[in-house]
């Protein structure tokens, strides 16, 4: 099967879902981790499969926000149980499930001022990490998220920095985490961090803002950007005394351009680190027999790289995608709370 070929190339396959059924079936074909977010949890609640659990939490007197976090915690815990043997066998190098800290901290209307956000990130991350062996705490590469990372790493948390679009964001996150890691009282033996680089949204940006790119360069910016960050990550950690791998997650690997095959990004990054693929992308890969080979360290021709460097304003790209990303980060949590309120009202009626 092509999924086994992808894994054989050196890629760690993580599922972009905590659907209990998909977690089990994905583990059976070689997936070694998973990630969660409010969209995933909302879709699962909306499916009706968890109505009995929802009813019990309503009956117990929990409010909508408490129910949202309780159900998220339960779903992530179930996935952690499935991947715990991987964590044990790899001595903590794999087998994680990511848990996203409250996205509403970044909401323009609901979020507190910057310093309060930073403190709240630290409080919530420590709360949701407590007592878990193979849970990663997912923190966004926003100003407040980045400012919380050093203290969280120093406290011994395993971190997944998300909403990374540029090398600048990655380096700011990595440097903060490394400073914190060196303050850990338990040393570096269990130190683990990952950095989620969003790919397809970068190519959506270039299609919208950089129509002058040649046909060869258009649709390649996301791949080139992610590979360059991957190279920088490998070079930085090469001389650090860390027993565990500090890795890139190639995220947002579902293609948004209908002219591209669904495995375009999966194939481009095959061979190293982690891919968190949506279930539909994994289904496509599983149903196509063309084998995967290592591609992650192969860059396109020099003239394409030169064109990208000349045409793409990375600061404008980051500012634009972060504005969009923060909205996409916070709005799903609002939608999740609204869905629970709607289900509550339906039951009361």
Secondary structure, 3 states (H helix, E strand, C coil): CHHHHHHHCCCEEEECCCCHHHHHHHHHCCCCEEECCHHHHHHHHHCCCCHHHHHHHHHCCCCHHHHHHHHHHHHHHHHHHHHHHHHHHCCCCCCCEEEECCHHHHCCCCCCCHHHHHHHHHHHHHHHHCCCCCEEEEEECCHHHHHHHHHHHHCCCCEEEEEECCHHHHHHHHHHHHHHHCCCCCCCCCCCEEEEEECHHHHHHHHHHCCCCCCCCCCCHHHHHHHHHHHHHHHHHCCCCCCCCCEEEEECCCCCCCCCCCCHHHHHCCCCCEEEECHHHHHHHHHCCCCCCCCCCCCCCHHHHHHHHHHCCHHHHHHHHHHHHHHHHHHHHHHHHHHHHHHHHHHHC
